[in-house]
Amino acid sequence: MAKTKQELAGEVEQVLETLRTGLAMHAGNVELVDIDVETGIVSVRLLGTCVGCPMSDLTLKAGIEETLREMIPEVKEVINVA
């Protein structure tokens, strides 16, 4: 049975909470904006020093997206929204 948007959001928030510790070490943060349950696309907003950082794409794809995809099979992609 497919997870509801609320169930999926809860799981994503749990994973993001663990990732926030590392981001906070560099004065950054991440906020969950939306989840498209049908496509598996998670929209987040990078905050703090992550905004404008040259490494933010790497943080988004190799850090946040990769971890979410490993932990939550329904997640297919993570995008940053302004």
Sequence and secondary structure as in RCSB ss.txt:
>XXXX:A:sequence
MAKTKQELAGEVEQVLETLRTGLAMHAGNVELVDIDVETGIVSVRLLGTCVGCPMSDLTLKAGIEETLREMIPEV
KEVINVA
>XXXX:A:secstr
    HHHHHHHHHHHHHHHHHHHHTTTEEEEEEEEETTTTEEEEEEEETTTT TTHHHIIIIIIIHHHHHH TT 
 EEEE  
